[in-house]
Amino acid sequence: MIKMICLILGGGAGSRLYPLTAHRSKPAVPIGGKYRLIDIPISNCLNSGVRRMFVVTQYNSASLNAHIKNTYNFDMFSHGFVDILAAEQTPSSDQWFQGTADAVRQSMHHLSNHDFDYLLILSGDQLYQMNFEEMAAEHVQRDADLTIATIPVVDRDATGFGIMKVNEGGLIESFVEKPALDQLGDWQSPVSEKLQNEGRVYLASMGIYIFKRKMIEQLLDDNPVAIDFGKEIIPHAIEKGFRVGSFSFDGYWTDIGTIRSFYEANIALTDDVPEFNLFDNRRVIYTRARLLAPSKISGTWFNQAIIAEGCLINAKKIERSVIGIRSRIGEGTEISNAIIMGNDSYETLDEIKNSGRQPMGIGMHSNIRNAIIDKDCRIGDHVSIHGSIALKDADTESYAIRDGIVVVKKGALIPSGTKIGLGA
């Protein structure tokens, strides 16, 4: 592997993922029952031979820091690391990160003591599996100053991305940020016949970049007040004649930017053959090894469900749902099209008996549908939580409704007999 170091951008406040980001940063949001979003880019790096990573954070970073500290410990011979770079005041800047380019600019001095020729920049809130070694090899072979990972999209999706105009040699000639539909006529790029037949002729930026070290330093120096890669740095690089290459990626990729996209990405993992493959011997998704007991299940009918470790399940039915670590679900309860994030700890039988409050987990004879239940919630018996696109967005002390999905907030108490959402 070439000498490359990685910066993973933790993102902003994550307001579109609220309330999941009320107490944690976007990269720390649980996904797939046992993982966190940050595990995805880190695992892609490890599977590609990239062993030196910095995670740039700003908001609600405590749980993310703890997860990284407890998960990614390298032996003394590997020289690998995953370190946190939190926003900080320095003699050159007294402001928090203003955007992607500004976050990289303010973090560059931390990289000065490391030997590297190339800088890989990733987002901390995307779901995909990519071999960065292939991307780096293409970057070196093309002698590019900057390589941008691109994905082919159809016209209706192109309006939500930065779109690249790529020539036959794979170099980007021009760039437009989120063009309108009537602007797309001249923005088609050469793609395979298969992609042409599917209408996927527009190459969208994935927010994944490889820079030559000297070039990222020069671009940031030339644009001292630029705060965003997509809107400022990339157009400047193309305009000034830098060699900007496209690494075309045609696999599964999704940006976890909203509650709806987060929900759909999780539920899609329950498909018979999901596009994002958790069951891969080569592209392993790493996370914290918790050494939990196996899940214990009694009398439950399952269909297309993912069940994490350490669960105690007595439910009647669980269908097309993701059940997270240490989940406790009572008798007669039915769960469908839902994400149950589980619990951070167990309650003992004595604690349940003597506390006088609803135990952690989901009680008996409840019904949960089209919902996300965050960690450590206490949901009583005969509770109905039913999300629907017919519901308007709302926010209460214990739950929120976003894009038709009911999200029960972390640690919330939902008393027995409560009805939330459709039919309430």
C-alpha positions as CSV (number, residue, x, y, z in Angstrom):
1,M,0.0,0.0,0.0
2,I,1.2,3.5,-0.8
3,K,2.0,5.9,2.1
4,M,-1.5,7.2,2.8
5,I,-3.2,8.5,5.9
6,C,-6.9,9.0,6.4
7,L,-9.1,11.7,7.8
8,I,-12.7,10.7,8.5
9,L,-15.0,13.7,8.9
10,G,-17.5,13.3,11.7
11,G,-20.0,15.8,10.2
12,G,-21.9,18.7,11.8
13,A,-24.6,18.7,14.4
14,G,-26.6,16.0,12.5
15,S,-29.9,17.9,12.9
16,R,-31.6,15.9,10.1
17,L,-30.9,12.7,12.1
18,Y,-32.5,14.2,15.3
19,P,-33.4,12.7,17.8
20,L,-30.8,10.0,17.2
21,T,-28.1,12.7,17.4
22,A,-29.5,14.4,20.5
23,H,-26.9,12.8,22.7
24,R,-24.3,11.4,20.2
25,S,-22.6,12.5,17.0
26,K,-23.7,11.1,13.6
27,P,-20.8,8.6,13.4
28,A,-21.7,7.2,16.8
29,V,-25.3,6.3,15.8
30,P,-25.9,2.6,16.1
31,I,-26.7,0.6,12.9
32,G,-27.3,-3.0,12.0
33,G,-28.0,-4.1,15.5
34,K,-24.4,-4.1,16.8
35,Y,-22.4,-1.6,14.9
36,R,-22.0,2.2,14.8
37,L,-21.8,4.3,11.6
38,I,-18.1,5.1,12.2
39,D,-17.3,1.3,11.9
40,I,-18.1,1.5,8.2
41,P,-15.3,3.8,7.0
42,I,-12.9,2.4,9.5
43,S,-13.6,-1.1,8.4
44,N,-13.2,-0.1,4.7
45,C,-9.8,1.4,5.6
46,L,-8.7,-1.7,7.4
47,N,-9.8,-4.0,4.6
48,S,-7.9,-1.8,2.2
49,G,-4.6,-1.8,4.1
50,V,-5.0,1.7,5.5
51,R,-3.9,1.6,9.1
52,R,-3.5,5.2,10.1
53,M,-6.8,7.1,10.7
54,F,-7.9,10.3,12.3
55,V,-11.6,10.9,13.1
56,V,-12.5,14.6,13.1
57,T,-15.3,15.4,15.5
58,Q,-17.1,18.4,16.8
59,Y,-20.5,17.7,18.3
60,N,-21.6,15.2,21.1
61,S,-18.4,13.2,20.6
62,A,-18.2,11.5,24.1
63,S,-19.8,8.2,23.0
64,L,-17.9,8.2,19.8
65,N,-14.6,8.7,21.6
66,A,-15.4,5.8,24.0
67,H,-16.4,3.5,21.2
68,I,-13.2,4.2,19.2
69,K,-11.0,3.9,22.4
70,N,-12.6,0.5,23.3
71,T,-12.6,-0.9,19.8
72,Y,-9.6,0.0,17.7
73,N,-6.5,-0.9,19.6
74,F,-3.5,-1.9,17.4
75,D,-0.5,-3.9,18.5
76,M,2.9,-2.2,18.9
77,F,4.3,-3.7,15.7
78,S,1.6,-2.4,13.3
79,H,2.1,1.3,13.7
80,G,-1.6,1.7,13.2
81,F,-4.0,3.9,15.0
82,V,-7.5,5.5,15.0
83,D,-7.3,8.8,16.9
84,I,-9.9,11.5,17.6
85,L,-9.3,15.0,16.5
86,A,-11.8,17.2,18.3
87,A,-12.5,20.8,17.3
88,E,-10.2,23.1,19.2
89,Q,-9.0,26.7,19.5
90,T,-5.5,27.3,18.2
91,P,-3.3,30.4,17.6
92,S,-4.4,30.3,14.0
93,S,-8.1,29.8,14.6
94,D,-10.5,30.3,17.4
95,Q,-13.6,28.9,15.6
96,W,-15.2,25.5,15.3
97,F,-15.1,23.7,12.0
98,Q,-17.2,25.7,9.5
99,G,-17.3,23.0,6.8
100,T,-15.5,20.0,5.3
101,A,-12.5,22.0,3.9
102,D,-12.2,24.0,7.0
103,A,-12.2,20.9,9.2
104,V,-9.3,19.5,7.1
105,R,-7.5,22.8,7.2
106,Q,-7.6,23.0,10.9
107,S,-6.6,19.4,11.3
108,M,-3.6,19.4,9.0
109,H,-1.0,20.4,11.6
110,H,-1.8,17.2,13.5
111,L,-0.6,15.3,10.4
112,S,2.7,17.1,10.0
113,N,4.6,14.6,12.2
114,H,3.4,11.6,10.0
115,D,5.2,10.3,6.9
116,F,2.6,10.2,4.1
117,D,2.4,11.0,0.4
118,Y,-1.4,10.9,0.0
119,L,-4.4,11.9,2.1
120,L,-7.6,9.9,2.0
121,I,-10.7,11.9,3.1
122,L,-13.9,10.1,4.0
123,S,-17.3,10.9,5.5
124,G,-18.4,9.3,8.8
125,D,-22.0,8.8,7.9
126,Q,-22.2,6.7,4.7
127,L,-22.9,3.0,4.2
128,Y,-20.8,1.2,1.5
129,Q,-17.9,-1.3,1.0
130,M,-15.1,0.0,-1.1
131,N,-11.5,-1.1,-1.8
132,F,-9.4,2.1,-1.3
133,E,-6.3,0.3,-2.5
134,E,-7.9,0.1,-6.0
135,M,-8.8,3.8,-5.9
136,A,-5.3,4.7,-4.8
137,A,-3.7,2.5,-7.5
138,E,-5.8,4.3,-10.1
139,H,-4.9,7.7,-8.6
140,V,-1.2,6.9,-8.8
141,Q,-1.4,5.4,-12.3
142,R,-3.2,8.5,-13.6
143,D,-0.8,10.8,-11.7
144,A,-3.8,12.7,-10.5
145,D,-3.5,15.6,-8.0
146,L,-7.0,14.7,-6.7
147,T,-9.2,11.7,-7.3
148,I,-12.9,11.8,-6.4
149,A,-14.9,8.6,-6.0
150,T,-18.0,8.9,-8.2
151,I,-21.2,6.9,-8.5
152,P,-23.4,6.8,-11.6
153,V,-27.0,8.1,-11.0
154,V,-30.1,8.8,-13.0
155,D,-31.3,12.3,-13.7
156,R,-33.9,12.5,-10.8
157,D,-31.1,11.7,-8.3
158,A,-28.5,13.9,-9.9
159,T,-30.1,17.1,-8.6
160,G,-29.1,16.1,-5.0
161,F,-25.3,15.7,-5.7
162,G,-22.3,17.4,-7.1
163,I,-22.1,16.2,-10.7
164,M,-18.8,15.6,-12.5
165,K,-18.2,15.9,-16.3
166,V,-15.6,13.2,-17.0
167,N,-13.7,12.7,-20.3
168,E,-12.7,9.4,-21.9
169,G,-9.4,9.4,-20.0
170,G,-11.2,9.5,-16.6
171,L,-10.3,13.1,-15.8
172,I,-12.9,15.5,-14.5
173,E,-13.3,18.5,-16.8
174,S,-16.0,20.4,-15.0
175,F,-18.2,20.2,-11.9
176,V,-21.6,21.5,-10.8
177,E,-23.1,21.4,-7.4
178,K,-26.7,20.1,-7.2
179,P,-27.9,21.1,-10.7
180,A,-31.5,21.6,-11.6
181,L,-33.1,19.0,-14.0
182,D,-33.2,21.4,-16.9
183,Q,-29.4,21.9,-16.5
184,L,-28.4,18.2,-16.9
185,G,-28.3,18.0,-20.7
186,D,-24.6,18.7,-21.0
187,W,-23.5,16.8,-17.9
188,Q,-23.6,13.2,-19.1
189,S,-20.3,11.3,-18.9
190,P,-18.9,8.3,-20.8
191,V,-20.2,5.1,-19.0
192,S,-20.7,1.5,-19.9
193,E,-23.5,0.3,-22.2
194,K,-25.2,-1.3,-19.2
195,L,-25.3,2.0,-17.3
196,Q,-26.4,3.8,-20.4
197,N,-29.4,1.5,-20.7
198,E,-30.3,2.1,-17.1
199,G,-30.1,5.9,-17.6
200,R,-27.2,6.2,-15.1
201,V,-25.1,8.6,-17.1
202,Y,-24.4,11.3,-14.5
203,L,-21.4,10.8,-12.2
204,A,-22.1,12.0,-8.7
205,S,-19.5,12.8,-6.1
206,M,-19.5,10.4,-3.1
207,G,-17.6,12.8,-0.9
208,I,-14.6,10.4,-0.9
209,Y,-11.3,12.0,-2.0
210,I,-7.6,11.1,-2.4
211,F,-5.2,14.1,-2.6
212,K,-1.5,14.3,-3.2
213,R,-0.1,15.7,0.1
214,K,1.4,18.7,-1.6
215,M,-1.7,19.4,-3.6
216,I,-4.1,19.5,-0.6
217,E,-1.7,21.8,1.2
218,Q,-1.5,24.1,-1.9
219,L,-5.3,24.1,-2.4
220,L,-5.9,25.0,1.2
221,D,-3.3,27.7,1.1
222,D,-4.7,29.1,-2.2
223,N,-8.2,29.2,-0.7
224,P,-7.6,30.4,2.9
225,V,-11.3,31.2,3.5
226,A,-12.9,28.3,1.6
227,I,-14.9,26.1,4.0
228,D,-16.4,23.4,1.7
229,F,-14.8,20.9,-0.7
230,G,-17.8,20.5,-3.0
231,K,-18.6,24.2,-3.4
232,E,-15.2,25.7,-3.4
233,I,-12.1,23.5,-3.3
234,I,-13.0,21.1,-6.1
235,P,-14.3,23.8,-8.6
236,H,-11.1,25.8,-7.9
237,A,-8.9,22.7,-8.6
238,I,-10.6,22.0,-11.9
239,E,-10.5,25.7,-13.0
240,K,-6.8,26.0,-12.2
241,G,-5.9,22.9,-14.3
242,F,-5.1,20.4,-11.5
243,R,-5.3,16.8,-12.7
244,V,-8.6,15.7,-11.1
245,G,-9.6,12.1,-11.7
246,S,-12.8,10.1,-11.3
247,F,-12.8,6.7,-9.6
248,S,-16.1,5.2,-10.8
249,F,-17.8,3.0,-8.2
250,D,-20.8,0.9,-9.1
251,G,-21.5,-0.9,-5.8
252,Y,-24.0,-0.2,-3.0
253,W,-23.6,3.2,-1.4
254,T,-26.0,5.4,0.6
255,D,-25.7,8.6,2.5
256,I,-27.2,8.3,6.0
257,G,-28.4,11.9,6.2
258,T,-32.0,11.7,7.3
259,I,-34.2,9.6,9.6
260,R,-35.9,8.1,6.5
261,S,-32.5,7.1,4.8
262,F,-31.2,5.7,8.1
263,Y,-34.4,3.6,8.6
264,E,-34.5,2.3,5.1
265,A,-30.8,1.4,5.1
266,N,-31.2,-0.6,8.3
267,I,-34.4,-2.4,7.1
268,A,-32.7,-3.2,3.8
269,L,-30.2,-5.3,5.8
270,T,-33.0,-7.8,6.5
271,D,-33.4,-8.6,2.7
272,D,-32.7,-12.2,1.7
273,V,-29.6,-10.9,-0.2
274,P,-29.0,-7.4,1.0
275,E,-27.0,-5.0,-1.2
276,F,-24.8,-4.2,1.8
277,N,-23.2,-7.5,2.8
278,L,-22.6,-8.1,6.5
279,F,-21.7,-11.7,5.7
280,D,-18.4,-11.3,3.8
281,N,-15.2,-13.1,4.7
282,R,-13.0,-10.5,3.0
283,R,-14.8,-7.2,3.6
284,V,-15.4,-7.6,7.4
285,I,-17.3,-4.9,9.3
286,Y,-15.4,-4.5,12.6
287,T,-16.9,-3.2,15.8
288,R,-16.4,-3.5,19.6
289,A,-16.1,-7.0,20.9
290,R,-18.5,-7.1,23.8
291,L,-18.3,-10.8,24.8
292,L,-22.0,-11.0,25.3
293,A,-24.0,-14.2,25.8
294,P,-25.9,-15.6,22.8
295,S,-29.4,-14.4,22.3
296,K,-32.2,-16.5,24.0
297,I,-35.5,-16.8,22.2
298,S,-38.8,-18.4,23.4
299,G,-41.9,-19.0,21.3
300,T,-41.2,-16.2,18.7
301,W,-42.0,-16.4,14.9
302,F,-39.3,-14.7,12.9
303,N,-39.2,-13.6,9.3
304,Q,-36.4,-11.5,7.8
305,A,-35.0,-10.4,11.1
306,I,-31.5,-9.5,12.3
307,I,-30.9,-10.4,15.9
308,A,-27.8,-9.2,17.7
309,E,-26.1,-10.8,20.7
310,G,-27.3,-10.9,24.3
311,C,-31.0,-10.6,23.6
312,L,-33.9,-12.0,25.8
313,I,-36.8,-12.4,23.4
314,N,-40.3,-13.8,24.3
315,A,-42.2,-11.9,21.5
316,K,-45.0,-13.4,19.5
317,K,-43.7,-12.1,16.1
318,I,-40.7,-10.2,14.8
319,E,-40.7,-9.5,11.1
320,R,-38.4,-7.4,8.8
321,S,-36.8,-5.8,11.8
322,V,-33.3,-5.2,13.3
323,I,-33.0,-6.1,17.0
324,G,-30.0,-4.7,18.7
325,I,-27.7,-5.9,21.5
326,R,-29.2,-6.8,24.9
327,S,-32.8,-6.2,23.7
328,R,-35.5,-7.5,26.0
329,I,-38.9,-8.1,24.5
330,G,-41.9,-9.5,26.4
331,E,-44.5,-12.2,25.6
332,G,-47.2,-11.5,23.0
333,T,-45.4,-8.5,21.5
334,E,-45.4,-8.0,17.7
335,I,-42.7,-6.0,16.0
336,S,-42.5,-5.4,12.2
337,N,-40.5,-2.9,10.1
338,A,-38.8,-1.6,13.1
339,I,-35.3,-0.9,14.5
340,I,-34.8,-1.8,18.2
341,M,-31.4,-0.5,19.2
342,G,-31.3,-2.5,22.5
343,N,-29.7,-1.6,25.8
344,D,-26.2,-0.6,27.1
345,S,-26.6,-2.8,30.2
346,Y,-28.8,-5.5,31.8
347,E,-31.1,-5.1,34.7
348,T,-31.0,-7.9,37.2
349,L,-34.2,-9.6,38.3
350,D,-33.9,-8.0,41.8
351,E,-33.5,-4.6,40.2
352,I,-36.6,-5.1,38.1
353,K,-38.5,-6.3,41.1
354,N,-37.5,-3.7,43.6
355,S,-37.1,-0.6,41.4
356,G,-40.8,0.1,41.1
357,R,-40.4,1.3,37.5
358,Q,-40.9,-0.2,34.1
359,P,-38.0,-2.5,33.2
360,M,-35.7,-1.6,30.3
361,G,-36.9,-3.1,27.1
362,I,-40.3,-3.7,25.6
363,G,-43.1,-5.1,27.7
364,M,-45.8,-7.7,26.9
365,H,-48.6,-7.6,24.3
366,S,-47.3,-4.4,22.6
367,N,-47.2,-3.7,18.9
368,I,-44.4,-1.7,17.2
369,R,-44.4,-0.9,13.5
370,N,-42.5,1.5,11.3
371,A,-40.5,2.8,14.3
372,I,-37.0,3.3,15.7
373,I,-36.6,2.5,19.4
374,D,-33.4,4.1,20.6
375,K,-31.2,2.6,23.4
376,D,-32.2,2.0,27.0
377,C,-35.9,2.7,26.5
378,R,-38.6,1.5,28.9
379,I,-41.8,0.6,27.0
380,G,-44.7,-0.8,29.0
381,D,-47.3,-3.5,28.3
382,H,-50.1,-3.1,25.7
383,V,-48.3,-0.2,24.0
384,S,-49.0,0.6,20.4
385,I,-46.4,2.5,18.3
386,H,-47.3,2.8,14.7
387,G,-45.5,5.0,12.2
388,S,-47.1,6.0,8.9
389,I,-46.4,8.5,6.0
390,A,-49.8,9.9,6.9
391,L,-48.3,11.3,10.2
392,K,-47.1,14.9,10.4
393,D,-43.6,15.6,11.9
394,A,-43.8,16.1,15.7
395,D,-41.5,16.3,18.7
396,T,-42.4,15.4,22.3
397,E,-40.4,14.7,25.4
398,S,-40.3,11.0,24.8
399,Y,-40.6,10.6,21.0
400,A,-40.4,12.4,17.7
401,I,-42.0,11.7,14.3
402,R,-39.8,12.3,11.2
403,D,-40.8,11.3,7.7
404,G,-43.5,9.1,9.0
405,I,-41.1,7.2,11.3
406,V,-41.8,7.2,15.1
407,V,-38.5,7.6,16.9
408,V,-38.6,6.8,20.6
409,K,-35.8,8.8,22.2
410,K,-32.9,7.3,24.1
411,G,-33.8,6.4,27.6
412,A,-37.5,7.3,27.2
413,L,-40.3,5.9,29.3
414,I,-43.5,4.9,27.5
415,P,-46.1,3.9,30.1
416,S,-48.3,0.8,29.6
417,G,-51.4,1.4,27.4
418,T,-49.8,4.3,25.5
419,K,-50.8,4.7,21.8
420,I,-48.5,6.6,19.5
421,G,-48.9,7.3,15.8
422,L,-51.5,5.8,13.5
423,G,-54.7,4.8,15.4
424,A,-53.7,6.8,18.5
